Amino acid sequence: MFSRWFGKSSTSSPLRTGPLAGLSVPSTAGVLSCRVLDPVSEPVQRAEFVVSDASGRRVVGGETDPFGTVVTTVPAGEYRLAVTAEGYTPFHANATISASGLAALGDVTLQVAAPPSLPDPGEWELDPTHSQIGFTASHIGLARIHGRFNTFAGAIRIGERMEGSAMHVIIDTASIDTGVRMRDDHLRSGDFLDVGSYPTMEFYSDRFVHRGGGRWAIIGGLTLHGVSRTVTLDTQYLGLGTGLGGETRGACRASTELHREDFTLTWQTMLARGIAAIGSSISIDLDIQLVPKTG
């Protein structure tokens, strides 16, 4: 059918050699491929790759498949491939892609990276001016609503071993902010957070589980709307740095997913065809900076 519309002079041509023989690509493009392995020659799944052109602009990117494979088609030219994965040092390579050609880089072995230095044992606290607690909820089954809590405080006791640490975070529920006053007033009302009865939500954890590299699971109890449930923060520890005032800072990102019904936040309006006005799942994302507690 397509040949009838566009004629038989196809702009694609098949690769004639190797495992990709028969793969059709545009006549002005070629294929870049490699396989990403760890130091014991096991494939690295879901490693991120980015292909940039000669000026440094990103052309294409993605993740390796379950076999650690990267296969992508790009216009003929000069490129730079970058491969990154949690717990490994980045890999970079240059490649020349010819028209209707295959640039096969073969096996790429990532080396294990040294884990970031952990905070010193002792008392630390969240820096609210350089931290954010945000959330995302679905709206009418199509769009997403983004918001955050503007007022919160937290303390972390770092143990002699990180696994022996504990944290406590308190969030002012009335500080919810989605950028729309009428919506925020509704979220503060008895239909949702009921901030008059429950002015704060709290998270406490004394279970820090190392998942490899800079990945940690922080497991604890979240009390919201008068109900406590166990939640797990999937956390990426980013390491230590020095602030403008010379102070030591630690940083991490964390995420989790909550279900409103678990915390009796059951208000709901259904639209046509049974679509919920607001979805039941809420994604929580945290960007946190820690500083040693003073005083």
C-alpha positions as CSV (number, residue, x, y, z in Angstrom):
1,M,0.0,0.0,0.0
2,F,2.7,2.5,1.0
3,S,4.7,1.7,-2.2
4,R,1.6,2.7,-4.2
5,W,1.5,6.1,-2.5
6,F,5.2,6.9,-2.4
7,G,6.5,4.8,-5.3
8,K,9.2,2.1,-5.0
9,S,12.2,4.4,-4.7
10,S,12.4,3.9,-0.9
11,T,14.5,6.2,1.2
12,S,15.6,3.2,3.3
13,S,18.1,0.5,2.6
14,P,18.8,-2.7,4.5
15,L,22.1,-3.4,6.3
16,R,23.6,-6.4,4.6
17,T,26.0,-7.8,7.2
18,G,26.1,-8.8,10.8
19,P,23.2,-9.6,13.2
20,L,21.3,-6.5,12.0
21,A,21.3,-7.7,8.4
22,G,18.0,-6.9,6.8
23,L,17.2,-4.0,9.1
24,S,16.1,-1.1,6.9
25,V,17.3,2.4,7.7
26,P,17.0,5.7,5.9
27,S,19.6,6.0,3.1
28,T,21.2,9.0,4.9
29,A,21.4,7.3,8.3
30,G,23.3,4.5,9.9
31,V,23.1,2.3,13.1
32,L,25.1,2.6,16.3
33,S,25.2,-0.4,18.5
34,C,27.0,-1.8,21.6
35,R,26.4,-4.1,24.6
36,V,26.9,-2.8,28.1
37,L,28.4,-5.2,30.6
38,D,29.6,-5.1,34.2
39,P,33.1,-6.1,35.3
40,V,32.1,-9.8,35.4
41,S,30.6,-9.7,31.9
42,E,26.9,-9.6,33.0
43,P,24.6,-7.3,31.1
44,V,23.7,-4.0,32.7
45,Q,20.0,-3.5,32.3
46,R,18.4,-0.1,32.1
47,A,21.7,1.7,31.8
48,E,21.1,5.2,30.4
49,F,22.7,6.2,27.1
50,V,22.9,9.5,25.3
51,V,24.1,10.1,21.7
52,S,25.3,13.7,21.1
53,D,26.4,15.3,17.8
54,A,29.7,17.1,17.2
55,S,28.3,20.3,18.7
56,G,27.3,18.5,21.9
57,R,23.6,18.5,21.3
58,R,21.6,15.5,22.4
59,V,20.4,13.5,19.4
60,V,18.8,10.5,21.0
61,G,18.8,8.7,24.3
62,G,17.3,5.8,26.2
63,E,18.0,2.7,28.3
64,T,19.6,-0.6,27.6
65,D,17.4,-3.6,27.1
66,P,17.4,-6.8,29.4
67,F,20.5,-7.9,27.5
68,G,22.4,-4.7,28.0
69,T,22.1,-3.8,24.3
70,V,22.0,-0.3,22.7
71,V,20.8,-0.1,19.1
72,T,19.8,3.3,17.6
73,T,19.6,4.9,14.2
74,V,21.0,8.4,13.6
75,P,21.9,10.5,10.5
76,A,25.3,9.9,9.1
77,G,28.0,11.9,11.0
78,E,30.3,12.2,14.0
79,Y,28.9,11.3,17.4
80,R,29.7,10.8,21.0
81,L,28.1,8.1,23.1
82,A,27.7,8.4,26.9
83,V,26.6,5.5,29.0
84,T,25.8,5.8,32.7
85,A,24.4,3.5,35.4
86,E,24.0,3.7,39.1
87,G,27.1,2.5,40.9
88,Y,29.4,2.6,37.8
89,T,31.7,5.1,36.3
90,P,30.4,6.8,33.1
91,F,31.6,5.5,29.7
92,H,32.3,7.7,26.7
93,A,33.2,6.8,23.2
94,N,33.3,8.5,19.8
95,A,31.7,7.0,16.7
96,T,31.5,7.7,13.0
97,I,28.2,6.8,11.4
98,S,28.2,6.3,7.7
99,A,25.1,6.2,5.5
100,S,23.5,2.8,5.5
101,G,26.4,1.6,7.7
102,L,26.7,-0.1,11.1
103,A,29.0,1.3,13.8
104,A,29.3,-1.6,16.2
105,L,31.3,-0.7,19.3
106,G,31.1,-4.2,20.6
107,D,31.1,-4.9,24.4
108,V,31.4,-1.9,26.7
109,T,32.5,-2.7,30.2
110,L,31.5,-0.3,33.0
111,Q,33.8,-0.1,36.0
112,V,32.4,0.0,39.6
113,A,32.4,3.5,41.0
114,A,33.5,4.3,44.5
115,P,30.4,5.0,46.6
116,P,29.9,8.6,47.7
117,S,31.2,9.5,51.2
118,L,28.5,9.2,53.9
119,P,27.7,11.9,56.4
120,D,29.6,11.8,59.7
121,P,27.7,10.2,62.6
122,G,25.7,12.7,64.6
123,E,22.8,15.1,64.4
124,W,21.8,16.6,61.1
125,E,18.8,18.6,60.0
126,L,16.9,19.4,56.7
127,D,17.7,22.8,55.2
128,P,14.2,23.9,54.1
129,T,15.5,26.7,52.0
130,H,17.4,24.2,49.8
131,S,14.9,21.4,50.0
132,Q,11.5,20.6,48.4
133,I,8.7,18.2,49.1
134,G,6.5,17.9,46.0
135,F,3.7,15.7,44.8
136,T,1.9,14.9,41.6
137,A,-1.7,13.7,41.1
138,S,-3.7,12.8,38.0
139,H,-6.6,15.0,37.0
140,I,-9.6,13.9,35.0
141,G,-7.7,10.9,33.7
142,L,-5.6,13.1,31.4
143,A,-3.5,15.8,32.9
144,R,-1.4,16.0,36.1
145,I,-1.5,18.4,39.0
146,H,1.8,19.4,40.6
147,G,2.2,20.8,44.0
148,R,4.4,21.1,47.1
149,F,4.4,21.8,50.8
150,N,6.1,25.0,51.6
151,T,6.6,24.5,55.3
152,F,8.4,21.5,56.9
153,A,11.2,20.6,59.3
154,G,13.2,17.5,59.8
155,A,16.1,15.9,61.7
156,I,18.3,12.9,61.0
157,R,20.5,11.1,63.4
158,I,23.3,9.5,61.4
159,G,24.5,6.3,63.2
160,E,28.0,4.8,63.3
161,R,26.7,2.6,60.5
162,M,24.2,4.2,58.2
163,E,21.8,1.3,58.7
164,G,21.6,2.5,62.3
165,S,20.3,6.0,61.4
166,A,16.8,7.5,62.1
167,M,14.9,10.4,60.8
168,H,11.8,12.5,61.7
169,V,10.0,14.9,59.3
170,I,7.0,17.1,60.2
171,I,5.1,18.8,57.4
172,D,2.6,21.7,57.8
173,T,-0.5,20.5,55.9
174,A,-1.9,24.0,55.5
175,S,1.3,25.0,53.5
176,I,0.0,22.9,50.5
177,D,0.6,24.9,47.3
178,T,-0.6,24.0,43.8
179,G,-0.5,27.5,42.5
180,V,-4.3,27.8,42.4
181,R,-5.8,29.4,45.5
182,M,-9.3,28.0,45.1
183,R,-8.0,24.5,44.6
184,D,-5.6,24.8,47.6
185,D,-8.5,25.9,49.8
186,H,-10.4,22.8,48.8
187,L,-7.4,20.6,49.5
188,R,-7.2,22.1,53.0
189,S,-10.9,21.5,53.7
190,G,-12.6,18.6,55.3
191,D,-12.9,16.9,51.9
192,F,-9.2,16.3,51.8
193,L,-6.5,17.2,54.4
194,D,-8.8,18.7,57.0
195,V,-6.0,20.9,58.2
196,G,-8.1,22.2,61.2
197,S,-8.2,18.7,62.7
198,Y,-4.9,17.4,61.3
199,P,-2.5,20.4,61.0
200,T,0.6,18.2,60.4
201,M,1.7,15.0,58.8
202,E,4.7,13.2,60.1
203,F,7.2,10.6,58.9
204,Y,9.5,8.6,61.2
205,S,11.9,5.9,60.2
206,D,14.7,4.0,61.9
207,R,15.2,1.5,59.0
208,F,17.8,2.4,56.5
209,V,18.4,-0.4,54.0
210,H,21.3,-0.3,51.6
211,R,20.3,-1.3,48.0
212,G,23.7,-0.9,46.5
213,G,25.7,2.1,45.3
214,G,24.0,5.3,46.4
215,R,20.6,3.6,46.6
216,W,18.8,3.3,49.9
217,A,15.4,2.3,51.1
218,I,14.1,4.4,54.1
219,I,11.2,2.5,55.6
220,G,9.0,4.1,58.2
221,G,5.6,5.2,59.3
222,L,3.7,8.1,57.7
223,T,0.9,9.6,59.8
224,L,-1.6,11.6,57.6
225,H,-5.2,12.5,58.2
226,G,-5.0,10.7,61.6
227,V,-4.0,7.4,60.0
228,S,-0.5,5.8,60.1
229,R,0.8,3.5,57.3
230,T,4.2,2.1,56.5
231,V,5.8,3.6,53.4
232,T,9.2,3.2,51.7
233,L,11.2,6.1,50.4
234,D,13.3,5.0,47.4
235,T,16.3,7.2,48.0
236,Q,19.3,8.1,45.9
237,Y,22.1,9.5,48.1
238,L,24.1,12.1,46.1
239,G,27.0,12.7,48.4
240,L,28.6,15.5,50.3
241,G,29.5,19.1,49.2
242,T,30.5,22.4,50.6
243,G,28.0,25.4,50.8
244,L,28.7,29.0,50.1
245,G,29.4,29.6,53.8
246,G,31.9,26.7,54.0
247,E,29.4,24.4,55.7
248,T,29.2,20.7,54.9
249,R,26.1,19.6,53.1
250,G,24.6,16.3,52.1
251,A,22.1,15.8,49.4
252,C,19.6,13.1,48.4
253,R,16.5,12.5,46.2
254,A,13.7,10.3,47.3
255,S,10.3,9.2,45.9
256,T,7.3,7.1,46.9
257,E,3.7,6.5,46.0
258,L,0.7,7.0,48.3
259,H,-2.9,5.9,47.8
260,R,-5.5,8.4,49.2
261,E,-7.8,5.7,50.4
262,D,-5.1,4.3,52.7
263,F,-5.4,7.5,54.7
264,T,-9.2,7.9,54.5
265,L,-8.8,10.7,51.9
266,T,-11.8,9.3,50.1
267,W,-13.5,12.4,48.6
268,Q,-14.3,11.7,45.0
269,T,-16.2,13.1,42.1
270,M,-16.7,11.0,39.0
271,L,-16.9,12.4,35.6
272,A,-18.6,11.0,32.5
273,R,-17.7,7.4,31.7
274,G,-16.6,6.8,35.3
275,I,-13.4,8.8,35.2
276,A,-12.2,10.1,38.5
277,A,-11.7,13.8,38.8
278,I,-8.6,13.2,40.9
279,G,-6.7,9.9,40.8
280,S,-6.3,7.8,43.9
281,S,-2.4,7.5,43.6
282,I,-0.2,10.4,44.6
283,S,3.5,10.4,43.6
284,I,5.8,12.1,46.2
285,D,9.2,13.4,45.2
286,L,11.7,14.9,47.6
287,D,14.9,16.9,47.0
288,I,16.7,17.2,50.3
289,Q,19.8,18.9,51.5
290,L,21.1,18.2,55.0
291,V,23.4,20.2,57.2
292,P,24.9,19.4,60.6
293,K,22.7,20.5,63.4
294,T,24.0,23.6,65.2
295,G,23.7,24.4,68.9
